[in-house]
Amino acid sequence: MKRFLPDERFINRIAGFFMLLTVMFAISSESLAGQLTASGAPKLYHSAIQQDLTVKGKVTDGSTGQSLPDVTVQIKGSTIRTVTDANGNFAIRAQENATLVFLFVGYDASEVAVKGTNFLNVTLRAKPNSLNELVVVGYGTQKKTSTTAAVSSIQTSLITQKPIVNITNGLVGRAAGLIATQGGGEPGFDGSGLLIRGPATTGRTQPLTVVDGVPRDFSRLDPNSIETITILKDAAAVAPYGVAGANGVILITTKSGKSGKPTLTYNGYYGFQNPTNVPRFVNSYQYALLRNEAAVNDGTAKPYTQTDIDLYQNHLDPDGHADGRPLEDIIMKNRPIQYHNITMSGGSEDVKYFASLGYNRQDGMWSTTYLQKYNGSLGVTANATKTTTVNLRVNSYQEDQHFPAIGAGSIIGQAQRQNPTYPVRYSNGLAAGYIGQSLYSQIYDSGYTLNKNTAWLTQLSIEQKLPLKGLSLKGIVSYDIGPDPLGFSGNDNSQTRTWQTPMPFTNPVSPNGVFAPGTVYTFPLSKAGVNQPRLSQTSNENKMMTLQGLLNYNNTFGKSQLTGTLVTEYRKVRWQNFTASRINYNLSIDELNFGGPLPTDVIVSGSSGGQKQLGYVYRFTYAYNNRYLFETAGRYDGSYIFSPGNRFGFFPSFSAGWRISEESFMKSIKWIDNLKLRGSYGQSGNYPSGGQYQYLSQFGINNNSAVIGGNATQSISENLQGNPNITWERAKKTDIALEGTLFNGLLSFETDLFYEKRSNFLVTIGTVLPAEYGVGTGQVNGGVLKNQGVEFTLSSFKNFANGMRLDLRGTFTYAKSTILQVYENPATFNNPNRRQTGRPLGEQFGLKALGYYTPDDFINPTAQNPTLKPGVPIPNFGQVHVGDLKYADLSSPDGTPDGKVDANDITDIGHPQTPQIQFGLEPRISFKNFDLDLLFQGSARSNIQLNNYYVFPFLGSGSATEAVFNDHWTPDNLNATYPRISGTPSANNTQTSSWYIRNDSYIRLKSAELGYTIPRRILGKSISSVRVFASGQNLFTVTPHMKEAIDPENSGSNQNYYQQRVISFGLNVTF
């Protein structure tokens, strides 16, 4: 390991270099500001004839603000023209009433009237799906019109100003084929789960993420440091990634600078967060009424008198008859979120640079939860010689997370459980307790958890053009400290420190046992949680080295174009973790030195490991007459996690395209700009789930196994039988697509039909082996699944006579996976209703609810324990009454109804929770200096199962929701949403069933941004542009088929930290 990894001096040099860059950045910024101030207004050049003048100006990209070189500037109606220089500047002599026309490949033409002006700032807008658009693919780039693979790009400018900390949350709804769900909103843990074309395995489903050609996590990068985001979907696109590409690939390219004068920019915003949907629970008055009703139903005494009910309603006894809403009371409103970024870029044709510093802070729903993130980015490209290019990239971040010692899920669970007669705090400020726990103390007096996540992503590349035309050689060395998306350790590069303390709480005690207004209560203190403080510190470290050698060829022979890429890639990772804990602190000093004195008060653990991968990649393309396109790509890949004889595999792909629009018979159809039919077939792999070294048997250490010579000894025993034949999953993918651009770019479309057969995913065979086998068995490559669907992208734009422009882009994805083979146990496989094979992956199963029991179902419905009439199926879940849920008797061990309701009657009750359909609609409007960007996003064909305190009132002595209070079964409300109330939810009414399945299809205004660019003429000499904007995230959500007030994406039994609605205000300034 020491021979492989750079020593500490190397790391210090990298850190010192970045610090030096920061100093240079500050000095350059100050110098630049002075130059701008001293430069003054541009000089005016007048000819002898006043109607004829020299017009100067600058042309920039309307989306990125980057200078555009080689733009043609022509006087309308004449042949006089010029072009912009490398910095986008131009000068042309024209009459004062002339009109200048600006033309640039891939951009809309623009006409600007001179009107006697000597200086013009001109912005050009890129055409949608321009025919010359370049897209990033595996280990290279291609023209969009020439690619034969399924590739989508996301415009980074649409993400940079949105109030998000985790970049994954900005991708939702912006690319066909990308399915994203955000299960929670806790700072530091709010990233979206990403799937490309849906889940196609029971193992690892997340796509491979690649930053600057190397497997890396991108979620914590600064969005202003990202140049391109590309989604690779079919076999032709992912084949170069071999054993890791089956779930699709997300490619990120970071910025490395462009030629031009130094440009200093500031981007920032400040906003406020509130939860999207918070379920509303009953108040004390409602709770008492509901409890009394439950007692009547159960035939027991009412727990609350009318006096109690009146006091809960009039609030005259705030401590003895408290009226709280624990969940609402702990959530603070309008929690701040902010972001600031300073970027400097520029350079000459020989040296280009980009440097960026960023800062984020996101506060949580309570003040003890917050996140701070610091980002740094550097990109330098230099032409060392006419044929040699050197590129250096450094991206880094440090993320500091602060939480209570109790997790957010436990806090929200306690808030939903705590009944409202117990407040969060009493009138004297002391924390209230409920069933041995204290909600307030969990948040503010439980101690803390501090996470410090850091990453340094460094990369040096040298590209050398060789004497043979079109041939170049490139070498890349990457050294990273940070999370490994291919790793099995699960480690970030992090330091975690958890300090746990006893949690004080109290409840009022009446001296005479009477709780009434005027009573002077005492408040004896109790403690929850640990008896004495304890401290735990954990250090996780990941270090990765990636070496890549690339040989590229690109040449044209008449009408033929040939390109080729050969890559050798070697990757080595070392990881380690160490944990030290001490308990029984007698002093509240959170240092390891001050823990309890006994040997048993000290706990130490640790582990380490590594992984290696070696791959050989090829890609060859051939195009004839820019019309017939052929490509083959693949990878011969090897990984350490398989047994020595099974470590290498070959993953090839083949694809072809036909540009129909280039055929001679299409030339007369003027409204078709581009029309291409393409198809692909190939194979890719996926690492198996369940950890590394599964080909080896696993052994465990047993303490106190025997006493020898008076001393206890240890022993080892086999815990899991290894599988020497374990190998990767293999995906065979087919894709057929039609894409086109019509009416001079006015309408663009792309439609893909895809099919995948995934084999070899790991399944457990223990369910089909007898217990007498004696040892656990490892997983085997026995699963088979198919995944198929359709996706399309549609975009258009329109320019109006008044100067307004409308851009519209829509995406749609439908992906359905079906299990073809797994090792099911006979109880499910032999029951057609319960069989998983042949059904979608993740399909939900439960009992089929028919409604509520009625008096007609019982012999004596008013009896304390009524008996069901003969012929009415008897549930196997205890006593039932009128108003309880009634289930269908569908089957039995012999396959026919048997008059009982039990596990044999389980059936298919709902779609998977992961949506099979996801869509997005992006309208963008620009008018004069205003711009508006909206993103509507939604999903369909998914279901959510409601459970826990939300629909089971008084579960675990918990509370109840207002939804249940307002619409539960009573003799006067026979068609209620929820069954009758009882003091303890019955086993019958809490079964997983279709009654609690909800269609959680939704439409959400995911983001909106309104901006205004201040006119250049009023900004002064030192400022190039200023834009102010207001932005929002998760602004509203419509769930047409679900009336419960929950977020449709929330996971974790609706107890996850809630998604946040964010409103922010920001500023973009370019100097």
N, C-alpha and C positions, 0 to 999 in steps of 0.2 A: 504493500500500500504506500510506504514512504517513497519507494522508487517511482511510483506512478503519479502521486499527487504533488502539486506545487507546494513548496515549503512556505512558512509564515512570511518570509521576506518577500516572496512573490505577491502574496495577498496584500502586504503593506504597500508594495510599489503600486499595485493597481489602485488601492485606496488613495495613496498620495497623488497619483496621476489625476484621479477624479477631483480631488480637492484643489489641485493646481488649475484644472479646467474651470472650476467654480470661480477662483480668483481672477483668472483671465477673462471669464465671462463678465464679472462685475466691472473690471477695468474697461473692457471693450464697450460695455453698455454705457458707461459714463462718457467715454470718448465719443461714441456714436451720438449720444444726446448733445454733446458739445458741437459736433459737426453739423447736426441738424439745425441747431440754433444759429450757428454762424453762417450757414449757407445762404440764407436769405431767399427771397423769391426768385424764380427763374427769370433770367434776362429776356427781354423782348427784342426781337429783331424785326425791324421794319424796312421794307424796301422803299425805294423812292416813290413808288405808286402805293398809296395807302390801302387800296383794295387788295393788294397782294402782300401776304405775310408768311413768315415761317411758323408753322404750327409744330410744337413739340408735345410729347406726351409719353405715357406709359400704359402698357396693356398687361392685364393680370387675369388670372382664372377667377371667375365669379364665385366659385365654391371654396377654393383653398387660399386665394389671395396671392398665389405664387406668380412670379413674372413669367410671361410667355415669350420666348424667343421665336424668331422667324415667322412672325405674323405678317401677312401681306397687308399694307396700308395703301389704298388706292383712292384717287380723287374720282368720285362718281361721274361717269360720262366722259372720262378721258383715259389715256394710257399712262398717265404719270403715276408712279407707284414707288414704294420703298418697303423695306422689311424692318422689323424690330431687331435690336441687338440682343446679346445674351442676357441682358437684364430687363428685356421687355421695352426698352426705350426706342423712340423713333423721332424723326424730324422730317418734315415735308413742306415745301412751299405751295401755298394754295390761296385762292381768293377768299376774302373774309366771309362770303356767303356760300362757300362750297360745302359739299357733304363728303365726308370721308367714309370709305367702306373698309371694314376690317374682316379679313378672311384667314381662317386657320383650320387645318385638317382636324376633324373630330369635334369642331365647335360650330355653333350657329353663327352665321354672318351677322354683323352689326353695322348699322349706319348711324353716324353721329354728325350733326350739323356743326360747322365751325363757329358761326355767329360772331366772328371777330375775336374769338378767344385764341390766346397764344399757347395755352397748355391744356391738354385733355387727359383725364384719367379714364381709361376705357376698360371695362370688364367684359369678358366673353364667357358664355355658358356652354359647357360641354353638351354635345348631343346625347340624348338617351341611347344607350347601346350602340355607341358609335362603331362604325365598321372597322376603325383602326384601334379600337380599345384593346389594351393588353391585359391579360389576366395571369395571375401567378398560379403556376401548377407545381407539382412535385419536382424540385431541383431545377426550376427554370421558369420561363415565361413563354406565353404563346399569344398570338392574336386571337381575339374572341371568335372571329369568323373562321379561323383555321383549326380551332380545337375540335377534337372528336369525342371529348369526354364531357360528362355532366359536371359543370363547374358553375358556381354562383359567387358573386362578389357583393359585399356590403360597403356602401359609401361611408367612410369613416367620419366625414364631416357631419353626418346625421347623428353621431353618437357623442362627439366631444363636448357639447354644451349641455347634455342631459344630466340631471341631478342623480347620478348613479356612481357608486364607488367600485362595484364589481362589474367589469366590462361585459360579462355574460348577460347581464340584465339589459344591455343595450342591443342585443342581437335578436331579441324576440320579435317575430313577425316580419323580419326584414329580408328573409331569404327562403325561397321555396326549398322544401326538403329538410329544413331545420325545425325541429320540434323542441320547444323550450318550456319548462315549467318552473316557476319560482315558488317553492314550498313554504318559505318564511322570509322574514325581513330583518332578522337580528344582525346588527353591525358585525361584519367579519364572517358571518355565516349565511349571507343572503343571496349567494350565487344561484343562478338558475341551473337546473339539470338539463343538459343538452343531449339530444338524440338526433342523428341524421337518418332520415327515412324510417324512424320508429325503432323500437327494440326488436332485435332479431336473435336474441339469445337469452338464456337464463343466467349467464355469467356477466362478464364485463360488457356494459352497453355504451359507455361513454366514448365519444370519438377521440382519436388521437389529436393532440394539439401540438403544433409545430411553430416555433418562433424563429425567424431568420434561418430556416432550414434545419433546426435542431429540435427534438422533442422537449418541450418546455411548457410550463403553465403560463397562460397569458392573462388570467383573470384579474391580477393585481397590477398590471402595467398601467402607466398613465395613458389615457386615450389620446392625448395630444402628441404622443411619441409614436403612434401607429400610422403607417402609410397605407397599408392595404389589409383587408380581411377577405379571405377566400374560403369557400366551402367546397370540398371535393367529395363526390357522392358515388359515382359508379366505379366499376372495376378498372376502367382505363385511367381514371384519375387517381385511384388509391393504390394500384398495383405497385408503384415504386416504394411503398411503405410496408410491403410484405406482411410479416407476421403480426403487425400492429394496425393494419389499415382497414379491417373488415367493417368496423363501425363508422367509417367515414373519417375524414381528416379536416381540421380547421387550420388554415395557414395564416400566420400573422407575419407581416413584414414591417419592421420599424424604420423610422426615418433616418436618412444619412446625409441630408443636405442637398441643396441645389445651388448652381452658380448664380451670382448676382451680388449686389451690394448687401452689407450686413442689415438684417432685418430683426428688430426686437419686437416681440409681441407679448401681451399679457392677456390671459383668459381666466375668468373666474366667475364664481356665483356664490350667493348666500341664500339659503332657503329654509323652509320649515316643513317638518314631517308630522303626519298624523296617521293612525291606522286606517286601512281601507274599510274593513268591516269588523266590528267588534260585537259578538253576540251579547244581547242584553238579558241580564238575569233579573229575577224578581226582587222587589224591595221587601222589607220586613213585614209590612201589612199583607202583601200578596202571599208571602211565604207562610205566614200563620194561617191564612185562610186555606191554603193548599194542604198544609199539614193536618188541619182539622178535618178536611174532606177525606184525606187518606185514612185517618183514624176511623171515621164513620164507615168507610168501605171495608176496613179490616176488622170492624167490630170491637174496637178498643176505645178507651177514653180520649177525649179531645185534649191535646197538650196545651192549648192556649185558651184562656178565658176571654170573654168579651172585653174585660178591662185591659188585658194584655193587647188585644187587637186595637183598641182605641189609643193606647199609649204608643204603639208602633206607628199609628197614623198621625197623631198630633205632636209627637216628638217632645213631650214634656219631661221625659226621663231618658236623656240621650245616652247614658251609660248603662242603666238597667234594662232599657228597652231601646236598644240602638237601632238605627235604620241606615244600614250601609249598602253600598254596591261595590263589593271588594274589587271586582275586575276593573270597573270604571275608575275607582278611586286611586288605583296604583299607577294608572297610565297618565303621564304628563303630556300636556298638549303643546303643539307647535315646537317640537324639538329641533334644534338647529342642525343644518348640514351645510358645509362650505367646501369650496375648492378654489385653489389659486395655482396658476401655472405661468412661468416665464420661459420663453423660448427665444433663442437666437440662432439664426441660420444665415448662410450666404457662402461666398467663396468665388473662386475663379474657375476657369475651365479645367485647371489642373488640380486644385484642392477645393473640396467642398466640405462644409461642416454643418452639424446640427447639434445643439445642446439644449437641454430642457431640465427644469427643476419644477416639481409639483408638490402640493400639499393638500391633503383631505382631512376633514374632521366630520365625523358623523356621530351625533348623540343618540342614545337609545331612549326607550319609552320611560325609563327611570334613570336618575342621574348617575347611578353607579355603573351604567353600561355606556361605553363610548369607544370610539375607534379613531386613531390618528394614523395617517399614512403619508410617508415621504417618498417621493420618486425622483430618480435622476436618470437622464438618458444622454448618451453621447454617440454621435455617428460622424465619422471622418472618412472621406474617400479622396485618395490622392493618386494622380497619374505619375508614378515614379519615373517612368520613361514613356515613350510614345506607344509602347506595347505592353506596359506593366501597370496594373492597377492594384492598389493596396486599400483595403477597407478595414476599419476598426469600429466595432460596435460595443457599447457597454450600456446595459440597462440594469437598474437596481431599484430596490424598494426596501423600506422598513415599515412594518405595520405593527403598531402597538394597540393591543386590544385590552380593554378593562371590563371585567364582569364581576358580579357578586360571586361568592363561592358556591351558591346554589344556582343551578342551570335555569335558563329561561323557561324550558318546558315544565319543570317542577313548579316554578313560580306561577305560571299561568294555570297549571292544573290545580294548584292550591287556591288560586283566586276564583276559579270556577266552582270548586268544591265548597268553599267557605260560605256558610249561610249568612244572609244579610243581618241577622240579629246580633252578629258579632262584627263590629266595625274593624277597619284596618288599624286605627288608633283611637284610644279613648280621649275624652275631653281634656285630660291632663297631659296628653301627648305620649303616654305609654303605649307600647305595641300590644295589640290584642292577640290572644292565642285562640286557636281552634283545633280541637282534637290533638293536642300536643304539638302543634305547629304554629308558627307565627308568620303571617304573610309579610308584614312590614319588616320584621327582623331578617327574613330570608333575603330581602332586597338590600337592606341598609346595615345590618348587624351580623351578617354571616361570615364576614371576612372578604376576601377578594380572590379573583383569578386574573393573573396578568399573562398575556401571550405576546411575545415579541417574535414576529415572523420576518425574516430577512432573506434577500436573494441578491446575488450578483451574477448576471448573465454576460459573459465576456466572449468576444469572438474576433479573431483576426483572420483575414483572407487575403490571398495574393493570386491574382489572375494574370496569366502570361499568354499573350497572343503568339502563336507559333508561325514559322515561316510559311507553312501551307495555308492558303487562303481559307478562312472560315474556321480554322482549328485553334482552340485555346485550351489551356490547362489551368486548373484552379485548385488551390489547396486551402483548406479551412481547418482552423484549430479553435475549438470552443471549450471553455472551462467555466463550469457553473457551480454555484453554491445556492441551493434552493430546492423546491419541491420537484419531484420526478414523476411526470405523468405516466411513465411506464413501470414505475417501481411497485414492489410488493410490500415495502415497509410501511407505507402510509404516512411517511414522515414529511413534514415541512422542515425547513431549516429554522428551528425555533427554540426559544427559551420559554418555559412555562413555570409560573410560580403561583401556588395555591396556598392561601392562609385561611384556615377554617377556625372559627371561634364559636363558643356557645351563644345561642340566640335567645336573648331575654324576652319574656312576654308576661302578660298578666291578664287576669279577668276579675271583675268586681266581686267583692264579697259583702253581703249585707249583714250587719250585726244582729238583726232579728229575723233574717231569712226572708224578709219582704223586699221586693223590688218595686219601688214606687217613687213618684216625684218627691223630692225633699230628703230622701234617704242619703245619709253620708256613707259612701262605700269605702272600703279599704281595698288596696290593690297589691296583694302579695305577689312577689316576683317568682317566676319559674324559668327554666331554661330548656331549650330544645336543641337538637343536633348533638354535637360532640360535647363531652363533659369538660374537656380541657382543650385549649388551642392546639393545633397541629399544623405543620408546614411541610409542603412537598415541592421540590424543585426538579424539573425535568429538562434535559438538554437533548435535542434532536439535531442531527447533522446529516446532510446529503451533499456529496461532492461528485460531480460528473465531468468526465472528459469525453469529448466527441471529436474524432478525426475523420475528415472527409477529403477524398481526392476525386476531382471531376475532370473529365475530358469531354469537351463540347465541340461539335462540328455543325456548321451552318453554311450552305453554299447553294447557288442556283446554277443550273445547267440548261440554258434555253428556257423551255417552259416547265422544267422540273426543278423542284426545290427539295433538298434533302437536309435533314437535321438529325443529329444523333447525340446522345448523352450517355456516358458510362460513369458510374459512381462506385467507389469503394468507401464503405462507412464502418468505422469501428467505434464502439461506445462501451465505456466502462464506468460503473457507479460503485461507490462505497458509501455505506450508511452506518450510523451508530446512534444509539440512544442510551441515556444514563439517567436514573432517577434516584434521588436521596430524599428520605422523609424522616421527620421526627415528630413524635406525639407527646402528649402529657406535658405541655408547657406550663410551668408555674408562674412565669412572667410573660406578659403579652408583648414580647419583643420578637418580631418576625425574622429571626435569623437562625440558621441551623445550629449554631453554637449553644443556644439557650434552651434546647429541648430537654425532655425528661432524661434523668441520669441512668436509667436501667438499660441494659443491652437490648431488651425487648422493645424499647422506645425508638430504636433506630432501624430503619428499613432501607435497604439498598438493592437496586436491581439494574440490569442493563443488558444490552444485546447489540450485535453488529452483524453486518452481512454485506453482500455485494452482488452485482449482476453484470453480465457481459452480453454484447450482441455484435454480430458481424454480418454485414450484408453487402451484396453485389447487385447493383441496379443498372438497368439499361432502358433506354427509350429511343426509338427510331421513328421518324416521321417522313413521309413522302407525299408531296403534293404535285399534281400535274395541272398546269395551266390555271392554278388557283381555283381548281374546280373539283378535282377528285383527290380525296384526302385519305391517307392510310397511316395507321400508327400501331406499333406494338411496344409494349412496356412490361416490365416485370422485375422481380427481385428474387435472388437466391439468398435466403435468410437463415441465420442460425442463432439460437439462443441457449443460454446456459441452463434454463429451468427444466429442460428435457434431458432424458437419459442420453449418455454418449452416442448411442447408435441412432437416436431419433432427433438430433438437434437441428438438422438442416431441412429446409423445404423450399420448393420452387413455386412461385406465384406469378403466372404470366397473364397477360391481357392482350386483346386485339380489338381494334376499333377502326371505323371507317366513316367518312362523311362525303356527302355529295352536295355541292353548292349548285342547286338547281337554277338559281338566279343567274349564274354565269353561262348557262347554255345559250346558244345562239337563238333557239326558238323562244327564249324568254325576253330577249332584248326589246321586243316591241311592247312588252308590258311595263310601262314606265312607272307604275305605282308600286312595283316590287323592288325594293332596294337590295334586299338580301333574303334568300330562302335556302335553308340548309336542312338536309335530312342526315341524321347520324345514328350510329348504333355501336354498341360495345358488348363484349363478353370477356369474362376473365375470373380469376380467383384471387382471393386475399385471405389473410389469416387474422386470428384474434388470440391473444394470450388467454390461457384458461384461468378461471377464477379459482380461489381457494388457496392461493399462496404458492411459494416456490418449493422446489425439491419434492414434489409429490410422487416422484418415481422412487423415492426412498421410504422405507418404513420408518415411522416415528416412534420414539421411545420417550418415556417419562421417568422422572426420579420420584421414588416413594420414600418418605421419611418413616423412621421407626418401624422398619420392616422386620427387624430381628434384634435380639440382644445377644451379643457375643462378648464374653469376658466382662460382663457387666455394663457394656456400652451399647447404646442404640446405634444401629447401622442403617444405611440407605441401600435401596435396591433399584434396579431399573426393570421396566416391563414394556412390552410392545403395546402402544396405544392405537396405532393405525397401520394397517397393512398397505404398503406402497404399491404403486402401479407402474411398473417399468415401461409400459407401452403408452403412457400418457403423452399426448401431443396437442398441438394447437387446434383451435377450431378452424374450419375451412369454409369460406363463403364463395359460392359460385353465383356471380351476378350477371344479369342481362339488362340492358337499357336500350330503348329505342326512343328517339326524340325528333321533333320538328321545331325549328326555330327560324324566326324571320323578322325583318324590318320592312315596314310598308310606308308609302306616302311620304317619302323624303324624311324618314325618321319619326313621322307623326305617331305611328303605332308599331310597337315591338311585342313579340310574344316568344315564349319558349315552353314547350310541353314535353314531358318525359313520362314514359311508361316503364316501370321497373319491376323486376322479379329477382328474388334471391332465394337460394336454398342453402341454409346454414346447417352443416353437419359437424359432428365431433364435439358439440358443446357438452360440458361435463354434467353428469347426473349421478345421483347416489343409488347404489344397488342394495343398500342395507335393508330397505323395505321388503325385499324379496328373498332375503336370507334368513334362516332360522337363528334364534338366539344362541343355539348350541355352537354356532360357528366360533364364538369365543373371543373374537377381536374385531374391532371396527375396521371397515373396509374403505379404502380411498375411492375417489370418484373415477368414473370411466368415461371415455369419449363415446357416449351412447345416444346423445340427443340429436334429433333432427327437426328442423323447423323451416317453414317457408315464409317469406315476407314479400308482399307485393303491393303496388299502389300506383298512384298517378300524382304528378305535381305540375303546376304551371305558373308562369310569371307573365303578367300583362302590364305594359306601360305605355303611356301616351303623354302628349303635351300639346298645348295650344297657346299661341301668342295672340293677344287681342289688340285691337287698333289703339286703345288708350294706353298701351304700354304694359298692361298686366299679362302675366304668364302663369299658366296652370300646368303643373306636372302631376301625373297620377300613376301610381304603381300598385299593383295588387299581386299577392302571392297566395298559393293554395297548395296544401299537401294532404294527401290521403294515404295512409300506410297501415296495412293490416297484416299482422303476423299470425300464423297458425301452427300449432304444435303437431308434428307428424309422428314423433316417437320420443317417449320418455319411459323411465322405469316406474310405472304406476303400480301401486299396490292393488290387489284384486278387488278390494272393497270399492274403489272408485272406478277402475277400468271396466269391471263387469257390470256396472250400473250406467246405462246410457245417459241418465240425467246428470251423473257426477263425473263422467269421464272427461279428463282434461285433453287427452289426445283428440285431435280434430277440431279443437276450439282455439280461439285467440289466446296468445300468451297474456297472462294476467287477468283472464276472464274471472268474474266474481261469482261465487257460489253461496247458496244459503237456502233457507226454506221459502216456499212460495206462500205469501200471506193472502188469505181470502177476504179478510175484513175482520169484524169483531164478532165474538159470540153474542147471540141474542137469547132472550128467554126461551125461545122455541127449541134451543139446543139442550136444555136441561129438564130433568124430571121435576125438580123443585128449585127454580132459579133464585128464590129468596133465602134458601138455607145458608147456614154459615159455610158449609163445604158442599156445594151442590154437585149432583152426579149427572154426568152427560147421558143423554138418551141413547138407547141402543142404535147402532148405525152411525153415530157421530164419532169420527176418529178420535182416539184418546191420545193427547200429547204426552210425551215422555219427560216432561219438564215440571211436573208438580201440579198442584191444584190450580184450576182456572175458574173464572167467574164471568158473568155477563159484562161485556166491555173489554175483555182481554182479547188479544190477537188470536185468530184462528188460522191454522195452516193446512195446506193440502196434503193428503195422504197419497203419495205418488208411487211408492214402490216398497219393496221388501227384499230380503235376501234372494227370494226366488223370482223377483222382477215384477210382482203384481202387488197392488194395494193390500194391506193386511189389517186395516182398522186401527193402526197406530201411527203416530207422528214421531219420527226419530231420525237418526243420521241417514237412514236409507232414503229419506224423502228430500234430501238436499238436491238442489238442481241449479241450473244456470239462471242467475237473477240479474246480471248486469254486465255492461262493457268494462274493459280494464279502466283503471283510474288514469293511466296515461292516454291522452286523447289520440284517437285515430285520425282526426281531422284538425288541422290548425291553419289559420289564414291570417293575412295582414293586408291592410289598405293604407297607402301613404299618399294623401293629397298634399301638395306643396304649392303655395301661391306666392308670387312676388309682384309687387306693384310699387313702382318708383323706389323709394328707400325702405319700404316695408317688406318683410318676408314672414311667411307663416308655414310651419311644418307640423303636420299631424300624423299620428300613427294609431290606427284602429286595429286591434288584434283580438283574436278569439279562437275558440276551439269547440269541437263537437265530437259526438260519439265517444263519450266517456261518462263514467258514473262514479259517485262517491257514496260511501256507506257512512251514515250518521251513527254516532254511538257516544258513549261516555256521558258525562254530566249534561251534555247538550240536549239529549233526548230521553235520558233516563233520570227523572227527578228523584232526588234523595239517594242516589247511588253512593254508597260509602258514606252515608250521613251527609251527603252533599246538598247543594242548592238545586234550583230549577230555573229554567229559562222562562221569559215572558211568553215565548211562543207556546210552550206547554201550558202555561197558566191560562192563556186566552183561548186555546183550542184543543182541549182534551175531552175524552169521552165522558159524558154524563147522560142520565136518562133524557135530558133536554137537548143534548148535542150528540146525536147518534152517528153523524157522519164526520166526526172530528178527525183531525190529523194524527193525534196521539191517543194511545189507549187510556183506560181508566187509571186513576192514581191510587197507589198503595204506599204504605210507610216505607217499605223496602221493595225496590223494583223486583217483580217476580222473574224467576228464571224463564218462564214462558215468554214474557214480553221483551226480554233482552236478547233473544236469539238473533243471530245474524239472519236477516230475512229481506225479502223484497220490499217490506213495509218501510224500511229506512234507507232504501236505495234512492238516490236523487240523480236526475240528469243534470250534471253541472256544466252543460254547455254555456258559454258566456261570450259576450262582446265587451271589450274594454278599450277605453281611450288610454292607450298605454303611455303615450307621450304627446306633448304639444309644446311648440315653441313659437313665440311671436317676437320678431326683432325689428329694430329700426337702425339704419345706418345714417349717422349724422353727415350732412353734406360736407364735402371736402373743403369747400371755400371758407367755412367758418372755423376750421380746426387749427389754423396757424401753420407755421413753417415746420415744426418738429414732429408733428403727428400726421401719419399717412391716412389712417382710418380709425373710426370709433363706431362700434355697434353696441347698442344696449338691447337687452332681451329679457323676456320673462318666459320661464319654462316650467312644465309640470310633468309628473310621472304618476301613473295609475290614477288618473283624475276621476274616472267613474267606471263602474262595472254594471252590466245588465245581465242577470241570470233569469231568462224568461221561464224556465221550467223548475225553478227552485225558490221558494218564498223564504226559506231560512236565511238569516243575515250572517252568512259566512263567506269568506273569500273562496272561490271555486278552486283555487290552486293550493290552498292551505292543506298541508299534510300533518301527520302526527295526531290523528283523532281530534282534529280541530284545536289542538293545544299548542301548536307551533307558534312561535313569535310572529305577530301579524305583519303582513305586507304593509308598506307605508305609502301613503299618498303625499307627494312632495310638490311644493310650490317654491320656485326659486327665481331670483333676479340676478342678472349677470351683465358682464361687460367684456367686450373684446377690443383691444387697442393695439394698433400696429404703429410703431415709431419709424 
